[in-house]
Amino acid sequence: MTPPPSASPPTPVQIEAIVLRTWPFHESDLVVSLFTRGHGKVKGVARAALKSRKRFGGALEPMTHVRARFSEKSRKQMVRPGVDFVLVDSLEVVRSPLSSPISYQRVAALEYLSEVLEAALPEHDPQDDVFRLTIAVLGALESGPVWMPISYFTLWVTRLMGWMPDLAHCAACGRSLIGAAALYSPTVDGLFCAEHRPAASRILLAESVHAAALLYRSPIAALTAKDWPRSRAEDLRRLALLSLERHLERHIHSARALAKMST
């Protein structure tokens, strides 16, 4: 009787990725959440990651831009039932957040990006627009205040996920909101005119709607030289964050750390 042919080993995948977060697994292994360009978000087991500096080095820091090499072999047992885990062979650093001076603001901003992406991205669903957005925002965060990159990221990621309300028209009557303050509610999708204001409504200032138009039409590199204090479009960031949290049905805890910063 001829024995069945042995299964061929899985073909390694080499791909650009961003490290979102890691979890301890067994004695020296780590589970790594990767936002890949082409495969979307994947979870992988990095064997002996806590011991092997040659294969991983400093590439496991959250929001590190890497070239990842992994095998698409299922590793379900003892990790998470019903989820396929790849086997991560190595990570090569392309750009590290540790290569620029570290401040509390930058750390809080990086944690915010990581938490939003981990929560918002579906598994194995390529999101190239979100990937390119994240790379651009990471570059902008390397120097200068964090508020413009955070505003840009929050507005755009909410829009790309399809959760940002129309800022130009009342959701109830269709009336134009251009040039006037609009109203919104933490519990209802959309912006509203004064006549149709929802209960417990908050104001989105006309200048914040103008700031949204600037963020939508400009590449982030063109905005890095502009003055963008924390107070600018703060209500717009709050609106986008509320839209994110409502659709995710969870709080983004790192946003509270950002909100507590005074400058």
TORMI-274303 format. One record per residue (C-alpha): chain; x, y, z; residue in one letter. Coordinates in steps of 0.25 Angstrom, whole numbers. Example, Ala and Ser with C-alpha at 12.3 -4.5 7.8 and 13.67 -1.06 7.14 Angstrom:
<sites>
(A; (49; -18; 31); a)
(A; (55; -4; 29); s)
</sites>
This chain:
<sites>
(A; (0; 0; 0); m)
(A; (6; 13; -4); t)
(A; (6; 23; 7); p)
(A; (-1; 36; 4); p)
(A; (8; 48; 0); p)
(A; (12; 57; 11); s)
(A; (7; 71; 12); a)
(A; (16; 81; 6); s)
(A; (21; 92; 15); p)
(A; (13; 105; 15); p)
(A; (19; 115; 6); t)
(A; (25; 127; 14); p)
(A; (19; 141; 12); v)
(A; (28; 153; 12); q)
(A; (20; 166; 13); i)
(A; (20; 180; 18); e)
(A; (13; 182; 32); a)
(A; (11; 190; 44); i)
(A; (12; 184; 58); v)
(A; (-1; 187; 66); l)
(A; (1; 180; 79); r)
(A; (7; 167; 85); t)
(A; (2; 157; 96); w)
(A; (11; 147; 104); p)
(A; (8; 133; 100); f)
(A; (15; 121; 107); h)
(A; (29; 123; 113); e)
(A; (36; 131; 102); s)
(A; (26; 132; 90); d)
(A; (18; 144; 87); l)
(A; (5; 146; 80); v)
(A; (6; 158; 70); v)
(A; (-5; 166; 63); s)
(A; (0; 171; 50); l)
(A; (-7; 181; 40); f)
(A; (-2; 176; 27); t)
(A; (-2; 182; 13); r)
(A; (-9; 172; 5); g)
(A; (-15; 162; 16); h)
(A; (-21; 172; 25); g)
(A; (-20; 169; 40); k)
(A; (-14; 156; 44); v)
(A; (-10; 150; 57); k)
(A; (2; 141; 58); g)
(A; (11; 133; 68); v)
(A; (25; 138; 69); a)
(A; (32; 126; 74); r)
(A; (43; 129; 84); a)
(A; (41; 144; 82); a)
(A; (46; 148; 96); l)
(A; (59; 141; 94); k)
(A; (62; 143; 79); s)
(A; (68; 157; 76); r)
(A; (73; 153; 63); k)
(A; (59; 150; 57); r)
(A; (51; 161; 64); f)
(A; (61; 171; 71); g)
(A; (53; 184; 74); g)
(A; (42; 181; 63); a)
(A; (32; 177; 73); l)
(A; (29; 191; 78); e)
(A; (15; 195; 75); p)
(A; (14; 204; 62); m)
(A; (27; 199; 57); t)
(A; (27; 198; 41); h)
(A; (33; 185; 38); v)
(A; (35; 175; 27); r)
(A; (29; 162; 32); a)
(A; (31; 148; 28); r)
(A; (21; 138; 33); f)
(A; (15; 124; 29); s)
(A; (0; 123; 27); e)
(A; (-1; 111; 36); k)
(A; (-13; 109; 45); s)
(A; (-9; 110; 60); r)
(A; (-22; 110; 67); k)
(A; (-19; 102; 80); q)
(A; (-17; 109; 93); m)
(A; (-18; 123; 86); v)
(A; (-32; 126; 83); r)
(A; (-43; 116; 78); p)
(A; (-48; 118; 64); g)
(A; (-37; 127; 59); v)
(A; (-25; 124; 50); d)
(A; (-12; 129; 54); f)
(A; (0; 130; 45); v)
(A; (14; 126; 49); l)
(A; (23; 138; 49); v)
(A; (37; 135; 45); d)
(A; (44; 149; 45); s)
(A; (41; 164; 46); l)
(A; (51; 174; 39); e)
(A; (49; 188; 44); v)
(A; (46; 198; 33); v)
(A; (43; 210; 42); r)
(A; (43; 210; 57); s)
(A; (35; 219; 66); p)
(A; (47; 219; 75); l)
(A; (56; 225; 65); s)
(A; (51; 239; 68); s)
(A; (51; 246; 82); p)
(A; (40; 240; 91); i)
(A; (31; 249; 99); s)
(A; (18; 246; 106); y)
(A; (10; 252; 95); q)
(A; (16; 243; 85); r)
(A; (14; 231; 93); v)
(A; (0; 234; 96); a)
(A; (-3; 237; 81); a)
(A; (4; 224; 77); l)
(A; (-4; 216; 87); e)
(A; (-17; 223; 81); y)
(A; (-14; 219; 67); l)
(A; (-11; 205; 71); s)
(A; (-24; 203; 79); e)
(A; (-32; 209; 68); v)
(A; (-27; 200; 57); l)
(A; (-27; 188; 66); e)
(A; (-42; 190; 69); a)
(A; (-47; 195; 56); a)
(A; (-40; 186; 46); l)
(A; (-46; 173; 42); p)
(A; (-38; 161; 41); e)
(A; (-32; 157; 28); h)
(A; (-38; 169; 20); d)
(A; (-28; 177; 12); p)
(A; (-30; 192; 15); q)
(A; (-19; 198; 7); d)
(A; (-25; 213; 8); d)
(A; (-24; 211; 23); v)
(A; (-10; 205; 23); f)
(A; (-5; 217; 14); r)
(A; (-12; 227; 24); l)
(A; (-5; 220; 36); t)
(A; (9; 221; 30); i)
(A; (7; 236; 26); a)
(A; (2; 239; 40); v)
(A; (14; 231; 47); l)
(A; (23; 240; 38); g)
(A; (16; 253; 43); a)
(A; (17; 249; 57); l)
(A; (32; 248; 57); e)
(A; (33; 263; 60); s)
(A; (25; 274; 64); g)
(A; (11; 274; 72); p)
(A; (2; 262; 71); v)
(A; (-11; 269; 69); w)
(A; (-11; 271; 54); m)
(A; (-7; 256; 52); p)
(A; (-17; 251; 62); i)
(A; (-28; 260; 56); s)
(A; (-24; 255; 42); y)
(A; (-24; 241; 46); f)
(A; (-37; 241; 54); t)
(A; (-45; 248; 43); l)
(A; (-39; 240; 31); w)
(A; (-40; 226; 38); v)
(A; (-54; 228; 42); t)
(A; (-58; 233; 28); r)
(A; (-50; 221; 21); l)
(A; (-58; 211; 30); m)
(A; (-71; 217; 25); g)
(A; (-75; 223; 39); w)
(A; (-73; 238; 38); m)
(A; (-86; 246; 36); p)
(A; (-88; 256; 25); d)
(A; (-83; 269; 30); l)
(A; (-90; 277; 20); a)
(A; (-105; 274; 21); h)
(A; (-115; 272; 32); c)
(A; (-118; 257; 34); a)
(A; (-133; 260; 37); a)
(A; (-137; 271; 26); c)
(A; (-125; 271; 17); g)
(A; (-122; 286; 19); r)
(A; (-108; 291; 16); s)
(A; (-100; 293; 29); l)
(A; (-88; 300; 21); i)
(A; (-84; 313; 28); g)
(A; (-93; 310; 41); a)
(A; (-91; 302; 54); a)
(A; (-97; 288; 54); a)
(A; (-102; 279; 65); l)
(A; (-99; 265; 68); y)
(A; (-103; 255; 78); s)
(A; (-94; 244; 84); p)
(A; (-105; 234; 82); t)
(A; (-110; 237; 68); v)
(A; (-103; 237; 54); d)
(A; (-102; 250; 46); g)
(A; (-102; 265; 48); l)
(A; (-114; 273; 50); f)
(A; (-119; 288; 48); c)
(A; (-124; 295; 60); a)
(A; (-138; 292; 56); e)
(A; (-136; 277; 57); h)
(A; (-126; 277; 68); r)
(A; (-126; 263; 76); p)
(A; (-127; 262; 91); a)
(A; (-114; 264; 98); a)
(A; (-108; 270; 86); s)
(A; (-94; 276; 85); r)
(A; (-89; 287; 75); i)
(A; (-79; 286; 64); l)
(A; (-74; 300; 61); l)
(A; (-74; 305; 46); a)
(A; (-59; 307; 47); e)
(A; (-58; 292; 50); s)
(A; (-66; 288; 38); v)
(A; (-56; 297; 30); h)
(A; (-44; 290; 37); a)
(A; (-50; 276; 32); a)
(A; (-51; 281; 18); a)
(A; (-36; 285; 19); l)
(A; (-32; 271; 25); l)
(A; (-40; 264; 14); y)
(A; (-34; 271; 2); r)
(A; (-19; 272; 7); s)
(A; (-8; 262; 8); p)
(A; (-3; 261; 22); i)
(A; (11; 266; 18); a)
(A; (5; 279; 13); a)
(A; (-1; 281; 27); l)
(A; (11; 279; 36); t)
(A; (16; 293; 36); a)
(A; (2; 299; 39); k)
(A; (-1; 304; 54); d)
(A; (-10; 293; 60); w)
(A; (-12; 295; 75); p)
(A; (-20; 285; 83); r)
(A; (-32; 294; 83); s)
(A; (-33; 294; 68); r)
(A; (-45; 285; 63); a)
(A; (-45; 279; 76); e)
(A; (-60; 277; 75); d)
(A; (-58; 271; 61); l)
(A; (-48; 260; 67); r)
(A; (-59; 257; 78); r)
(A; (-70; 255; 67); l)
(A; (-61; 246; 59); a)
(A; (-57; 238; 72); l)
(A; (-72; 237; 76); l)
(A; (-75; 231; 62); s)
(A; (-64; 221; 64); l)
(A; (-68; 217; 77); e)
(A; (-83; 216; 74); r)
(A; (-80; 206; 62); h)
(A; (-69; 199; 70); l)
(A; (-78; 198; 82); e)
(A; (-66; 200; 91); r)
(A; (-58; 212; 97); h)
(A; (-45; 215; 92); i)
(A; (-38; 216; 105); h)
(A; (-25; 223; 100); s)
(A; (-33; 235; 95); a)
(A; (-36; 238; 109); r)
(A; (-21; 239; 112); a)
(A; (-20; 249; 100); l)
(A; (-31; 257; 105); a)
(A; (-24; 259; 119); k)
(A; (-12; 265; 112); m)
(A; (-12; 280; 114); s)
(A; (-4; 284; 102); t)
</sites>
